[in-house]
Amino acid sequence: MQAAPAHAAMATATRAASALPATLSVRPPSVTGALRALEGLLMRSGQRTARRNAWTAVLEDRRRAKDRREAQHVLEAVAAPGPQAT
């Protein structure tokens, strides 16, 4: 089987590339980016700051709760009679 001539292969590739709409070559914005843009339009900067601070507090509370659970697990393992499995 012979390879296709170079000019025929190039014409096929050019035709296939031009068949795609130009909008497909641009990556759409992420959901997070779109939501932040919408948030910026709808909220004043003070409200935006308050919401971010509240979310940071939620994440910090979750981290503390996880640390408490891990510490409780270690304390129960140390207090349990028998061989140490830690």
CYANA upper distance limits for C-alpha pairs under 8 A (distance plus 0.5 A):
  4 ALA  CA      8 ALA  CA      7.14
  4 ALA  CA      9 ALA  CA      6.96
  5 PRO  CA      9 ALA  CA      6.96
  6 ALA  CA     10 MET  CA      6.65
  7 HIS  CA     11 ALA  CA      6.62
  8 ALA  CA     12 THR  CA      6.76
  9 ALA  CA     13 ALA  CA      6.76
 10 MET  CA     14 THR  CA      6.58
 11 ALA  CA     15 ARG  CA      6.55
 12 THR  CA     16 ALA  CA      6.66
 13 ALA  CA     17 ALA  CA      6.66
 14 THR  CA     18 SER  CA      6.62
 15 ARG  CA     19 ALA  CA      6.73
 16 ALA  CA     20 LEU  CA      7.62
 20 LEU  CA     24 LEU  CA      7.52
 21 PRO  CA     25 SER  CA      8.25
 22 ALA  CA     26 VAL  CA      8.03
 29 PRO  CA     33 GLY  CA      6.71
 29 PRO  CA     34 ALA  CA      6.88
 30 SER  CA     34 ALA  CA      6.70
 31 VAL  CA     35 LEU  CA      6.60
 32 THR  CA     36 ARG  CA      6.65
 33 GLY  CA     37 ALA  CA      6.66
 34 ALA  CA     38 LEU  CA      6.69
 35 LEU  CA     39 GLU  CA      6.47
 36 ARG  CA     40 GLY  CA      6.57
 37 ALA  CA     41 LEU  CA      6.90
 38 LEU  CA     42 LEU  CA      6.72
 39 GLU  CA     43 MET  CA      6.24
 39 GLU  CA     48 ARG  CA      7.89
 40 GLY  CA     44 ARG  CA      7.67
 40 GLY  CA     45 SER  CA      8.00
 40 GLY  CA     48 ARG  CA      7.96
 43 MET  CA     47 GLN  CA      6.56
 43 MET  CA     48 ARG  CA      6.72
 44 ARG  CA     48 ARG  CA      6.82
 45 SER  CA     49 THR  CA      6.60
 46 GLY  CA     50 ALA  CA      6.67
 47 GLN  CA     51 ARG  CA      6.63
 48 ARG  CA     52 ARG  CA      6.76
 49 THR  CA     53 ASN  CA      6.57
 50 ALA  CA     54 ALA  CA      6.60
 51 ARG  CA     55 TRP  CA      6.72
 52 ARG  CA     56 THR  CA      6.64
 53 ASN  CA     57 ALA  CA      6.73
 54 ALA  CA     58 VAL  CA      6.81
 55 TRP  CA     59 LEU  CA      6.79
 56 THR  CA     60 GLU  CA      6.68
 57 ALA  CA     61 ASP  CA      6.62
 58 VAL  CA     62 ARG  CA      6.77
 59 LEU  CA     63 ARG  CA      6.77
 60 GLU  CA     64 ARG  CA      6.74
 61 ASP  CA     65 ALA  CA      6.64
 62 ARG  CA     66 LYS  CA      6.70
 63 ARG  CA     67 ASP  CA      6.75
 64 ARG  CA     68 ARG  CA      6.65
 65 ALA  CA     69 ARG  CA      6.73
 66 LYS  CA     70 GLU  CA      6.76
 67 ASP  CA     71 ALA  CA      6.63
 68 ARG  CA     72 GLN  CA      6.55
 69 ARG  CA     73 HIS  CA      6.70
 70 GLU  CA     74 VAL  CA      6.85
 71 ALA  CA     75 LEU  CA      6.66
 72 GLN  CA     76 GLU  CA      6.61
 73 HIS  CA     77 ALA  CA      6.67
 74 VAL  CA     78 VAL  CA      6.71
 74 VAL  CA     86 THR  CA      8.42
 75 LEU  CA     79 ALA  CA      6.58
 76 GLU  CA     80 ALA  CA      6.52
 77 ALA  CA     84 GLN  CA      7.91
 77 ALA  CA     85 ALA  CA      8.11
 77 ALA  CA     86 THR  CA      7.61
 78 VAL  CA     84 GLN  CA      7.79
